[in-house]
Amino acid sequence: MIQKIIEIAEEAGRVVEKVAEKAFKVTIKSDNTPVTEADLASHNYITKALSDLYPDIPILSEESGSIDVKERQAWKKYFLIDPIDGTKEFIKQNGQYAVLISLMEDNRPTLGVIHAPVFKETWYAEKGKGAFKKDPSGSVFPIKTAPAPKNEVKVAVSASHLTKITSEYMDREFESYETHPIGSAIKFCRIAEGRVDIYPRLGPTSEWDTAAGEIILEESGGGIVQYEDTTKKLEYNKENLRNPWFIAFGAPLKELN
């Protein structure tokens, strides 16, 4: 299955980039977030491709219509997708956006693919099988998180803005740190491949933003925990699909502080 999902994510990336070649329409959704023609084109392509291959597995997408909570909480297995994670970055055309597809089983991610179409990089993982990166040349190699740094902690932060509350967290938690502005779920991938150490997300996200990144991180040696209680992982298929604040990490948190 994983190779098929990679192919779908990469083709969705080509769909997105085709839209980017022309002037595209941007509208504002009811939650005050933007959606573009590219989000919808990617959504339509992915959902059709997955449905054709796996007709018995339901799909939950950021661009899906609302699905009744009782219906989806009865699902044992489903695909969770974000057709473009980082729509604001797509609008800016800075390359810092990605296509996200994950397979959820018993409300935990067991397979995840993140594809950055501009960078032509793809990261993926399957539970118990490790995490991998496919580089622009098509070469594939395993990835691992970095050990805890001896000096400065490399902190992934939003490519669009650094919030005051995140700055205060870094000042409080780390003796010395440097920030690395990165967009979308690519932050998780940079941790997974050992280029940055931690990503504190002290702001709103939804379940489709994190699932693929979480399995890639876990299979590369890291993980995601809730900010308010670092003994807890994120929960999926909740009634409210918003995530709590969280911290994504490579080396164990106690070694980074």
C-alpha positions in Angstrom: 0.0 0.0 0.0 2.7 2.5 0.9 4.1 2.8 -2.6 0.6 3.4 -4.0 0.1 6.2 -1.4 3.4 7.8 -2.3 2.5 7.8 -6.0 -0.9 9.4 -5.2 0.7 12.1 -3.0 3.3 12.9 -5.6 0.7 13.1 -8.4 -1.4 15.4 -6.2 1.7 17.6 -5.9 1.8 17.8 -9.7 -1.8 18.7 -9.7 -1.1 21.5 -7.2 1.8 22.8 -9.2 -0.2 22.9 -12.4 -2.7 25.2 -10.6 0.2 27.4 -9.4 1.3 28.1 -12.9 -1.7 30.3 -13.5 -3.6 32.9 -11.5 -5.7 31.0 -9.0 -8.7 31.8 -7.0 -8.6 32.2 -3.2 -11.7 32.1 -1.0 -12.1 32.3 2.8 -13.9 29.4 4.5 -16.3 29.7 7.4 -13.4 29.1 9.9 -11.6 32.2 8.4 -8.9 30.1 6.7 -8.1 30.3 3.0 -8.8 27.7 0.4 -7.6 27.8 -3.2 -8.3 26.1 -6.4 -5.2 24.0 -5.8 -6.6 22.7 -2.4 -9.8 21.5 -4.1 -8.0 20.1 -7.1 -5.7 18.1 -4.9 -8.6 17.0 -2.7 -10.6 15.8 -5.7 -7.6 13.9 -7.2 -6.6 12.2 -3.9 -10.1 11.2 -2.8 -10.9 9.7 -6.3 -7.5 7.8 -6.4 -7.9 6.4 -2.9 -11.6 5.5 -3.5 -10.7 3.7 -6.7 -7.9 1.6 -5.1 -9.5 1.1 -1.6 -13.3 1.5 -1.9 -13.9 0.0 1.5 -11.8 2.6 3.4 -13.5 5.9 4.2 -11.8 9.2 3.8 -11.7 12.3 6.0 -10.1 15.3 4.3 -9.8 18.9 5.4 -11.8 19.8 2.3 -14.5 17.1 2.9 -18.0 18.2 3.9 -18.8 17.6 7.6 -19.1 13.9 8.5 -21.3 13.0 11.4 -19.2 12.2 14.4 -21.1 8.9 15.2 -20.5 7.7 11.6 -16.7 8.4 11.7 -16.1 7.2 15.2 -17.4 3.8 14.1 -14.6 3.6 11.6 -11.9 1.1 12.4 -9.7 2.3 9.5 -9.8 5.4 7.4 -7.6 7.8 5.4 -6.9 11.2 6.8 -5.7 13.7 4.3 -4.7 17.4 3.9 -4.7 18.2 0.2 -2.4 21.1 0.8 -0.9 21.7 4.3 0.3 25.3 4.3 -2.3 26.9 2.1 -1.0 30.4 3.2 2.5 29.3 2.1 1.1 28.1 -1.2 -0.6 31.5 -1.7 2.8 33.2 -1.1 4.4 30.6 -3.4 7.4 30.1 -1.1 7.6 26.3 -1.5 6.9 25.6 2.2 3.7 23.5 1.7 3.0 19.8 1.3 0.5 17.1 0.5 -0.4 14.9 3.5 -1.9 11.4 3.5 -2.2 9.1 6.4 -3.9 5.8 7.2 -5.6 5.6 10.5 -6.3 2.4 12.3 -8.0 2.3 15.7 -7.6 6.1 15.6 -3.8 6.0 15.4 -1.7 6.8 12.3 -0.1 3.6 11.0 1.1 4.9 7.6 2.0 8.5 6.6 3.3 10.2 3.5 4.3 13.9 3.2 5.3 15.3 -0.2 6.7 18.7 -0.8 6.1 19.4 -4.5 8.3 22.4 -4.9 11.3 20.7 -3.2 10.5 17.4 -4.8 11.0 15.6 -1.5 8.8 12.9 0.0 9.0 11.5 3.5 7.1 8.4 4.5 6.7 5.7 7.2 4.7 2.7 8.1 4.3 1.4 11.6 7.1 -0.9 12.6 9.0 -0.5 9.3 11.0 2.7 9.8 10.9 6.1 8.2 12.3 7.1 4.8 13.0 10.0 2.5 12.9 10.1 -1.2 15.1 13.0 -2.5 14.7 15.0 -5.7 16.9 12.5 -7.6 14.5 9.6 -6.7 17.0 8.0 -4.2 15.4 6.6 -1.1 17.2 6.3 2.3 16.2 5.7 5.9 16.0 8.7 8.2 16.6 9.1 11.9 16.2 12.0 14.4 19.4 13.7 15.7 20.7 13.0 19.2 20.2 15.8 21.8 22.5 18.8 20.8 25.4 19.6 23.1 25.0 23.4 22.4 22.2 25.2 20.7 18.8 23.6 20.3 17.5 23.9 16.7 13.8 24.9 17.0 11.4 24.8 14.0 9.0 27.7 13.9 6.4 29.0 11.5 7.6 30.3 8.2 4.9 33.0 8.4 5.3 34.4 11.9 6.8 33.7 15.2 4.3 34.2 18.0 5.1 35.9 21.3 4.0 32.8 23.3 6.4 30.6 21.3 9.3 33.0 21.9 8.5 33.0 25.6 8.4 29.1 25.6 11.9 29.0 24.0 13.3 31.5 26.3 12.0 29.6 29.3 13.0 26.1 28.2 16.3 26.4 26.4 19.6 27.9 27.6 20.6 28.5 24.0 18.6 28.0 20.8 18.4 29.0 17.2 15.1 29.3 15.2 14.5 27.7 11.8 11.5 29.1 10.0 9.8 26.2 8.1 6.3 25.9 6.7 3.6 23.3 7.1 4.2 19.7 8.1 7.7 19.9 6.6 8.7 20.8 10.1 8.0 17.3 11.3 10.1 15.9 8.4 13.1 18.2 9.2 13.0 16.8 12.7 12.7 13.2 11.4 15.8 13.6 9.2 17.8 15.2 12.0 18.0 18.8 10.7 16.1 20.4 13.6 15.4 19.2 17.1 12.0 20.3 18.2 8.8 22.1 17.1 6.6 23.6 19.8 3.2 24.3 18.3 1.4 26.6 20.7 -1.5 27.5 18.5 -4.4 25.9 16.5 -4.0 22.9 14.3 -6.3 20.1 13.2 -5.9 16.3 13.1 -5.1 16.2 9.4 -2.2 18.5 10.0 -0.4 16.1 12.3 -1.2 12.4 11.6 1.3 11.8 8.8 4.0 13.7 10.6 3.4 11.8 13.8 4.0 8.3 12.3 7.0 9.6 10.4 8.4 11.0 13.6 7.7 7.9 15.7 9.3 5.7 13.1 12.4 7.9 12.9 12.9 8.0 16.7 10.9 11.0 17.8 7.3 11.8 18.5 4.5 14.3 19.4 3.1 14.9 22.9 0.5 17.3 24.2 1.9 20.6 25.6 -0.3 20.5 28.7 0.6 16.9 29.6 3.7 15.5 27.9 2.8 12.0 29.0 -0.1 12.1 26.5 0.0 11.7 22.7 -2.4 13.5 20.4 -5.8 11.9 20.1 -7.6 11.3 16.8 -11.2 11.1 15.5 -12.4 13.3 18.4 -15.8 15.0 18.2 -13.9 18.3 17.7 -11.1 17.7 15.2 -8.9 20.5 16.5 -5.6 19.4 18.2 -4.5 20.7 21.6 -1.1 22.5 21.7 1.7 20.1 21.2 5.4 19.6 21.1 7.1 17.5 18.3 10.6 16.3 19.1 13.5 14.2 18.0 15.5 13.4 21.1 13.6 12.9 24.3 12.3 16.2 25.7 14.2 15.8 29.0 17.4 15.8 27.0 16.5 19.0 25.1 15.7 21.2 28.0 
